[in-house]
Amino acid sequence: QVQLVESGGGLVQAGGSLRLSCAASGSVFSINDMTWYRQTPGKQRELVATITKQWSTNYAEAVKGRFTISRDNAKNTVYLEMNDLKPDDTAVYLCNADVVTYLGTRGYWGQGTQVTVSS
């Protein structure tokens, strides 16, 4: 069994910063891609940023230049550094990881962490 736990969300003023973390635990052999998504009520879940095991990254246009994704393979953890936050960044942020276990490889989701940006 694998669990993903996000942390680091909260309330911040526009222009502020937050750092999200997502740690995988359980029967983890290794992790391939790790991805941050965000979701607001009534909207489709949106990909925010992805990082491969080799540290190749990809960002949504809306966050390029403001957000940075990184990972610590030894800790099975992915981070999202968010700077110059805007009210439109308000959402529940969820992480997804492509995890290799003794049963094979599949994607796992965390429970999400709320980010609220006030104007």
TORFI-139686 format. One line per field, with one value per atom (N, C-alpha, C): residue number from 1; residue in one letter; y negated, z, x negated. Coordinates in Angstrom, 2 decimals, padded with zeros to 5 digits, always signed. Atoms other than C-alpha are relative to their C-alpha. Example, Ala and Ser with C-alpha at 12.3 -4.5 7.8 and 13.67 -1.06 7.14 Angstrom:
BEGIN
nr: 1 | 1 | 1 | 2 | 2 | 2
rest: A | A | A | S | S | S
north: +001.19 | +004.50 | -001.20 | +001.19 | +001.06 | -001.09
up: +000.00 | +007.80 | +000.00 | -000.06 | +007.14 | +000.73
east: -000.89 | -012.30 | -000.90 | +000.82 | -013.67 | +000.77
This chain:
BEGIN
nr: 1 | 1 | 1 | 2 | 2 | 2 | 3 | 3 | 3 | 4 | 4 | 4 | 5 | 5 | 5 | 6 | 6 | 6 | 7 | 7 | 7 | 8 | 8 | 8 | 9 | 9 | 9 | 10 | 10 | 10 | 11 | 11 | 11 | 12 | 12 | 12 | 13 | 13 | 13 | 14 | 14 | 14 | 15 | 15 | 15 | 16 | 16 | 16 | 17 | 17 | 17 | 18 | 18 | 18 | 19 | 19 | 19 | 20 | 20 | 20 | 21 | 21 | 21 | 22 | 22 | 22 | 23 | 23 | 23 | 24 | 24 | 24 | 25 | 25 | 25 | 26 | 26 | 26 | 27 | 27 | 27 | 28 | 28 | 28 | 29 | 29 | 29 | 30 | 30 | 30 | 31 | 31 | 31 | 32 | 32 | 32 | 33 | 33 | 33 | 34 | 34 | 34 | 35 | 35 | 35 | 36 | 36 | 36 | 37 | 37 | 37 | 38 | 38 | 38 | 39 | 39 | 39 | 40 | 40 | 40 | 41 | 41 | 41 | 42 | 42 | 42 | 43 | 43 | 43 | 44 | 44 | 44 | 45 | 45 | 45 | 46 | 46 | 46 | 47 | 47 | 47 | 48 | 48 | 48 | 49 | 49 | 49 | 50 | 50 | 50 | 51 | 51 | 51 | 52 | 52 | 52 | 53 | 53 | 53 | 54 | 54 | 54 | 55 | 55 | 55 | 56 | 56 | 56 | 57 | 57 | 57 | 58 | 58 | 58 | 59 | 59 | 59 | 60 | 60 | 60 | 61 | 61 | 61 | 62 | 62 | 62 | 63 | 63 | 63 | 64 | 64 | 64 | 65 | 65 | 65 | 66 | 66 | 66 | 67 | 67 | 67 | 68 | 68 | 68 | 69 | 69 | 69 | 70 | 70 | 70 | 71 | 71 | 71 | 72 | 72 | 72 | 73 | 73 | 73 | 74 | 74 | 74 | 75 | 75 | 75 | 76 | 76 | 76 | 77 | 77 | 77 | 78 | 78 | 78 | 79 | 79 | 79 | 80 | 80 | 80 | 81 | 81 | 81 | 82 | 82 | 82 | 83 | 83 | 83 | 84 | 84 | 84 | 85 | 85 | 85 | 86 | 86 | 86 | 87 | 87 | 87 | 88 | 88 | 88 | 89 | 89 | 89 | 90 | 90 | 90 | 91 | 91 | 91 | 92 | 92 | 92 | 93 | 93 | 93 | 94 | 94 | 94 | 95 | 95 | 95 | 96 | 96 | 96 | 97 | 97 | 97 | 98 | 98 | 98 | 99 | 99 | 99 | 100 | 100 | 100 | 101 | 101 | 101 | 102 | 102 | 102 | 103 | 103 | 103 | 104 | 104 | 104 | 105 | 105 | 105 | 106 | 106 | 106 | 107 | 107 | 107 | 108 | 108 | 108 | 109 | 109 | 109 | 110 | 110 | 110 | 111 | 111 | 111 | 112 | 112 | 112 | 113 | 113 | 113 | 114 | 114 | 114 | 115 | 115 | 115 | 116 | 116 | 116 | 117 | 117 | 117 | 118 | 118 | 118 | 119 | 119 | 119
rest: Q | Q | Q | V | V | V | Q | Q | Q | L | L | L | V | V | V | E | E | E | S | S | S | G | G | G | G | G | G | G | G | G | L | L | L | V | V | V | Q | Q | Q | A | A | A | G | G | G | G | G | G | S | S | S | L | L | L | R | R | R | L | L | L | S | S | S | C | C | C | A | A | A | A | A | A | S | S | S | G | G | G | S | S | S | V | V | V | F | F | F | S | S | S | I | I | I | N | N | N | D | D | D | M | M | M | T | T | T | W | W | W | Y | Y | Y | R | R | R | Q | Q | Q | T | T | T | P | P | P | G | G | G | K | K | K | Q | Q | Q | R | R | R | E | E | E | L | L | L | V | V | V | A | A | A | T | T | T | I | I | I | T | T | T | K | K | K | Q | Q | Q | W | W | W | S | S | S | T | T | T | N | N | N | Y | Y | Y | A | A | A | E | E | E | A | A | A | V | V | V | K | K | K | G | G | G | R | R | R | F | F | F | T | T | T | I | I | I | S | S | S | R | R | R | D | D | D | N | N | N | A | A | A | K | K | K | N | N | N | T | T | T | V | V | V | Y | Y | Y | L | L | L | E | E | E | M | M | M | N | N | N | D | D | D | L | L | L | K | K | K | P | P | P | D | D | D | D | D | D | T | T | T | A | A | A | V | V | V | Y | Y | Y | L | L | L | C | C | C | N | N | N | A | A | A | D | D | D | V | V | V | V | V | V | T | T | T | Y | Y | Y | L | L | L | G | G | G | T | T | T | R | R | R | G | G | G | Y | Y | Y | W | W | W | G | G | G | Q | Q | Q | G | G | G | T | T | T | Q | Q | Q | V | V | V | T | T | T | V | V | V | S | S | S | S | S | S
north: +001.19 | +000.00 | -001.24 | +001.25 | -003.51 | -001.15 | +001.21 | -006.80 | -001.22 | +001.30 | -010.32 | -001.03 | +001.01 | -013.14 | -001.36 | +001.36 | -016.80 | -000.85 | +000.97 | -019.66 | -001.33 | +001.29 | -023.34 | -001.02 | +000.95 | -024.89 | -000.99 | +000.99 | -027.86 | -001.23 | +001.30 | -031.43 | -000.97 | +000.95 | -034.00 | -001.17 | +001.17 | -037.49 | +000.06 | +000.07 | -038.16 | -000.54 | +000.37 | -038.43 | +000.83 | -000.82 | -036.03 | +001.32 | -001.28 | -032.60 | +001.12 | -001.22 | -029.08 | +001.12 | -001.19 | -025.80 | +001.23 | -001.23 | -022.60 | +001.20 | -001.25 | -019.15 | +001.16 | -001.21 | -015.72 | +001.18 | -001.11 | -012.67 | +001.33 | -001.35 | -009.08 | +000.94 | -000.99 | -006.29 | +001.34 | -001.33 | -002.57 | +000.83 | -000.96 | +000.10 | -000.61 | +000.73 | -002.25 | +000.53 | -000.36 | -000.84 | -001.24 | +001.23 | -003.99 | -000.76 | +000.83 | -006.81 | -000.59 | +000.61 | -007.89 | -001.45 | +001.39 | -011.11 | -000.37 | +000.57 | -013.28 | -001.30 | +001.10 | -015.86 | -000.70 | +000.80 | -018.67 | -000.41 | +000.46 | -019.37 | -000.98 | +000.81 | -021.89 | +000.04 | -000.06 | -021.97 | -001.01 | +000.91 | -024.57 | +000.49 | -000.47 | -023.94 | -000.41 | +000.30 | -023.72 | -000.02 | +000.01 | -023.54 | +001.37 | -001.24 | -020.67 | -000.05 | -000.07 | -019.48 | -000.44 | +000.62 | -021.38 | +000.47 | -000.35 | -020.14 | -001.27 | +001.18 | -022.61 | +000.20 | -000.25 | -021.05 | +001.48 | -001.39 | -017.72 | +000.06 | -000.23 | -016.43 | +001.50 | -001.41 | -013.19 | +000.44 | -000.54 | -010.91 | -000.61 | +000.60 | -012.51 | -001.52 | +001.42 | -015.98 | -000.86 | +000.81 | -017.05 | -000.57 | +000.65 | -019.55 | -000.57 | +000.61 | -020.91 | -000.78 | +000.87 | -023.74 | -000.46 | +000.67 | -025.11 | -001.43 | +001.36 | -028.44 | -000.99 | +000.96 | -030.16 | -000.14 | +000.04 | -029.35 | -000.11 | +000.08 | -029.52 | -001.29 | +001.14 | -031.80 | -000.34 | +000.27 | -031.81 | +001.24 | -001.25 | -028.16 | +000.83 | -000.90 | -025.70 | +001.36 | -001.35 | -021.94 | +000.64 | -000.71 | -019.83 | +001.29 | -001.26 | -016.44 | +000.46 | -000.64 | -014.50 | +001.50 | -001.42 | -010.90 | +000.84 | -000.75 | -009.72 | -000.05 | +000.16 | -011.02 | +000.28 | -000.24 | -010.11 | -001.18 | +001.23 | -013.70 | -000.94 | +001.04 | -016.32 | -001.31 | +001.33 | -020.05 | -000.90 | +001.04 | -022.99 | -001.34 | +001.33 | -026.40 | -000.96 | +000.89 | -029.01 | -001.43 | +001.40 | -032.67 | -000.91 | +000.99 | -035.82 | +000.56 | -000.64 | -034.10 | -001.02 | +000.83 | -035.47 | +000.63 | -000.58 | -035.06 | +001.16 | -001.09 | -032.85 | +001.30 | -001.23 | -030.37 | +000.73 | -000.64 | -029.63 | +001.30 | -001.32 | -025.92 | +001.02 | -001.15 | -022.54 | +000.57 | -000.52 | -021.32 | +001.47 | -001.43 | -017.58 | +000.51 | -000.60 | -015.52 | +001.39 | -001.32 | -012.44 | +000.54 | -000.61 | -010.01 | +001.35 | -001.28 | -007.13 | +000.90 | -000.73 | -004.63 | +001.45 | -001.39 | -001.37 | +000.76 | -000.86 | +001.29 | +001.44 | -001.39 | +005.06 | +000.55 | -000.40 | +005.28 | -000.57 | +000.64 | +003.18 | -001.52 | +001.46 | -000.49 | -000.56 | +000.68 | -002.70 | -001.37 | +001.34 | -006.24 | -000.04 | +000.22 | -007.35 | -001.49 | +001.38 | -010.54 | -000.29 | +000.47 | -012.53 | -000.54 | +000.46 | -013.98 | -001.48 | +001.41 | -017.58 | -000.93 | +001.04 | -020.74 | -001.32 | +001.23 | -024.02 | -001.16 | +001.24 | -027.14 | -001.11 | +001.13 | -030.40 | -001.28 | +001.24 | -033.67 | -001.16 | +001.14 | -036.84 | -001.21 | +001.18 | -040.04 | -001.22
up: +000.00 | +000.00 | +000.00 | +000.12 | -000.85 | +000.41 | -000.37 | +000.68 | -000.45 | +000.32 | -000.58 | +000.92 | -000.93 | +001.93 | -000.38 | +000.32 | +000.90 | +001.25 | -001.09 | +003.23 | -000.54 | +000.35 | +003.14 | -000.52 | +000.47 | +001.97 | +001.09 | -000.97 | +003.66 | -000.66 | +000.46 | +003.34 | -000.13 | +000.25 | +001.82 | -000.81 | +000.79 | +000.40 | -001.39 | +001.36 | -003.29 | +000.02 | +000.02 | -004.09 | +000.94 | -000.97 | -001.32 | -000.56 | +000.40 | -001.41 | +000.92 | -000.77 | -000.27 | -000.59 | +000.48 | -000.50 | +000.39 | -000.23 | -000.89 | -000.04 | +000.01 | -000.15 | -000.18 | +000.14 | -001.08 | +000.19 | -000.34 | +000.51 | -000.22 | +000.20 | -000.56 | +001.03 | -000.97 | +001.97 | -000.27 | +000.20 | +002.12 | -000.84 | +000.77 | -000.29 | -001.31 | +001.16 | -002.63 | -000.40 | +000.51 | -004.77 | -000.62 | +000.62 | -006.85 | -000.54 | +000.53 | -008.35 | -001.32 | +001.31 | -011.98 | +000.02 | +000.03 | -012.82 | +001.28 | -001.12 | -009.99 | -000.50 | +000.61 | -010.81 | +001.04 | -000.79 | -009.08 | -000.90 | +000.63 | -010.10 | +000.96 | -000.87 | -008.82 | -000.51 | +000.36 | -008.74 | +000.80 | -000.64 | -007.99 | -000.34 | +000.23 | -007.71 | -001.38 | +001.29 | -011.08 | -001.15 | +001.07 | -013.02 | -000.11 | +000.22 | -014.53 | +000.74 | -000.65 | -012.69 | -000.98 | +000.87 | -014.07 | +000.38 | -000.26 | -014.42 | +000.26 | -000.36 | -012.74 | -000.41 | +000.31 | -013.05 | +000.16 | -000.03 | -013.68 | +000.06 | -000.02 | -012.89 | -000.16 | +000.21 | -014.16 | +000.99 | -000.90 | -012.29 | -000.32 | +000.44 | -014.32 | +000.13 | -000.30 | -013.22 | -001.21 | +001.07 | -016.54 | +000.48 | -000.53 | -015.80 | -001.10 | +000.92 | -017.47 | +000.85 | -000.76 | -016.33 | -000.84 | +000.64 | -017.14 | -000.30 | +000.38 | -018.91 | +001.11 | -001.02 | -016.08 | +001.17 | -001.17 | -013.56 | -000.37 | +000.43 | -015.64 | +000.51 | -000.53 | -014.07 | +001.44 | -001.39 | -010.72 | +000.89 | -000.76 | -009.63 | -000.41 | +000.27 | -009.35 | +000.64 | -000.51 | -009.00 | +000.17 | -000.26 | -007.49 | +000.74 | -000.69 | -005.89 | +000.72 | -000.74 | -003.42 | -000.10 | +000.24 | -004.64 | +001.24 | -001.21 | -001.39 | +001.01 | -000.94 | +000.53 | -000.65 | +000.73 | -002.14 | +000.13 | -000.23 | -001.94 | -001.19 | +001.02 | -004.48 | +000.65 | -000.55 | -003.76 | -001.10 | +000.93 | -005.36 | +000.70 | -000.51 | -004.62 | -000.82 | +000.67 | -005.43 | +000.44 | -000.27 | -005.68 | -000.76 | +000.65 | -006.65 | -000.19 | +000.10 | -005.88 | -000.33 | +000.44 | -007.41 | +000.48 | -000.42 | -006.39 | -000.89 | +000.91 | -009.47 | +000.32 | -000.41 | -007.89 | +001.11 | -001.06 | -005.19 | -000.51 | +000.42 | -005.40 | +001.05 | -000.71 | -003.80 | -000.88 | +000.73 | -004.85 | +000.37 | -000.20 | -005.31 | -000.70 | +000.68 | -006.08 | -000.49 | +000.59 | -008.23 | -000.26 | +000.20 | -008.38 | -000.68 | +000.70 | -010.72 | +000.75 | -000.98 | -008.14 | -000.42 | +000.26 | -008.65 | +001.32 | -001.19 | -006.04 | -000.45 | +000.34 | -005.89 | -000.83 | +000.78 | -007.52 | -001.40 | +001.30 | -010.48 | +000.13 | +000.02 | -011.44 | -000.21 | +000.18 | -011.00 | +000.62 | -000.54 | -010.17 | +001.32 | -001.30 | -006.67 | +000.17 | -000.27 | -005.49 | +001.50 | -001.36 | -002.32 | +000.24 | -000.36 | -000.47 | -000.34 | +000.37 | -001.45 | +001.16 | -000.99 | +000.36 | -000.56 | +000.46 | +000.17 | -000.02 | +000.13 | -001.09 | -000.29 | +000.18 | -000.72 | -000.07 | +000.21 | -002.08 | +000.04 | -000.14 | -000.95 | -000.76 | +000.79 | -002.99 | +000.88
east: -000.84 | +000.00 | -000.88 | +000.75 | -001.19 | +000.90 | -000.72 | -000.10 | -000.79 | +000.58 | -000.73 | +000.63 | -000.50 | -000.42 | -000.56 | +000.41 | -000.48 | +000.02 | +000.02 | -001.29 | -000.50 | +000.55 | -002.14 | +001.00 | -000.99 | +001.10 | +000.37 | -000.42 | +002.69 | +000.56 | -000.52 | +003.92 | -001.16 | +001.09 | +001.60 | +000.54 | -000.40 | +001.92 | -000.59 | +000.52 | +001.46 | -001.43 | +001.41 | -002.23 | -000.85 | +000.72 | -003.15 | -000.47 | +000.58 | -004.76 | +000.45 | -000.24 | -004.04 | -000.84 | +000.71 | -005.92 | +000.80 | -000.75 | -003.93 | -000.95 | +000.75 | -005.29 | +000.97 | -000.80 | -004.00 | -000.94 | +000.88 | -005.60 | +000.71 | -000.52 | -005.05 | -000.58 | +000.47 | -005.26 | +000.68 | -000.55 | -004.58 | -000.94 | +000.79 | -005.76 | -000.51 | +000.51 | -007.61 | -001.37 | +001.31 | -010.42 | -000.66 | +000.48 | -010.82 | +001.21 | -001.08 | -008.78 | -000.43 | +000.28 | -008.65 | +000.44 | -000.45 | -006.79 | +000.74 | -000.75 | -005.49 | +000.61 | -000.75 | -002.84 | +000.86 | -000.94 | -001.00 | +001.17 | -001.22 | +002.60 | +000.68 | -000.84 | +005.08 | +001.43 | -001.41 | +008.84 | +000.79 | -000.94 | +011.47 | +001.40 | -001.37 | +015.23 | +000.51 | -000.60 | +016.92 | -000.97 | +001.01 | +013.66 | -000.67 | +000.73 | +011.74 | -001.33 | +001.30 | +008.67 | -001.08 | +001.00 | +005.68 | -001.40 | +001.39 | +002.11 | -000.79 | +000.79 | -000.23 | -001.47 | +001.41 | -003.69 | -000.31 | +000.43 | -005.37 | -001.51 | +001.44 | -008.84 | -000.24 | +000.33 | -010.32 | -001.07 | +001.03 | -012.70 | -001.36 | +001.26 | -015.50 | +000.01 | -000.10 | -014.36 | +000.37 | -000.56 | -012.87 | +001.33 | -001.20 | -010.10 | +000.87 | -000.96 | -006.99 | +001.00 | -000.89 | -004.72 | +001.19 | -001.12 | -001.30 | -000.41 | +000.35 | -001.54 | +000.31 | -000.45 | +000.31 | -000.97 | +000.88 | -002.43 | -001.48 | +001.39 | -005.60 | -000.65 | +000.72 | -008.17 | +000.35 | -000.39 | -006.36 | -000.12 | +000.03 | -006.24 | -001.22 | +001.12 | -009.12 | +000.28 | -000.18 | -008.73 | -001.37 | +001.25 | -011.49 | +000.34 | -000.25 | -011.91 | -001.25 | +001.07 | -014.01 | +000.26 | -000.26 | -014.21 | -000.30 | +000.31 | -015.77 | +001.14 | -001.11 | -012.76 | +001.36 | -001.25 | -010.15 | +000.95 | -000.76 | -008.97 | -000.13 | -000.01 | -007.97 | +000.43 | -000.27 | -007.84 | +000.54 | -000.44 | -006.12 | -000.20 | +000.26 | -007.58 | +000.83 | -000.92 | -004.96 | -000.29 | +000.30 | -005.93 | +000.94 | -000.86 | -004.06 | +001.41 | -001.31 | -000.79 | +001.09 | -001.12 | +002.39 | +001.31 | -001.29 | +006.04 | +000.44 | -000.37 | +006.51 | -000.72 | +000.70 | +004.08 | +000.74 | -000.78 | +006.64 | +000.61 | -000.48 | +007.46 | -000.43 | +000.55 | +007.01 | -001.11 | +001.16 | +003.57 | -000.19 | +000.14 | +003.17 | -001.25 | +001.13 | +000.14 | +000.35 | -000.14 | -000.02 | -001.39 | +001.31 | -002.91 | +000.17 | +000.03 | -003.63 | -000.97 | +000.79 | -004.84 | -000.23 | +000.36 | -006.67 | -000.01 | -000.03 | -005.83 | -000.22 | +000.20 | -006.23 | +001.16 | -001.17 | -002.78 | -000.02 | +000.05 | -003.77 | -000.02 | +000.05 | -003.45 | +001.40 | -001.28 | -000.40 | -000.06 | -000.06 | +000.58 | +000.75 | -000.64 | +001.49 | +000.26 | -000.38 | +003.18 | -000.09 | -000.12 | +002.83 | +001.40 | -001.34 | +005.80 | +000.21 | -000.10 | +005.04 | -000.28 | +000.22 | +004.06 | +000.54 | -000.67 | +005.99 | -000.98 | +000.75 | +004.25 | +001.01 | -000.91 | +006.15 | -000.83 | +000.74 | +004.76 | +000.99 | -000.89 | +006.46 | -000.55 | +000.43 | +006.41 | -000.18
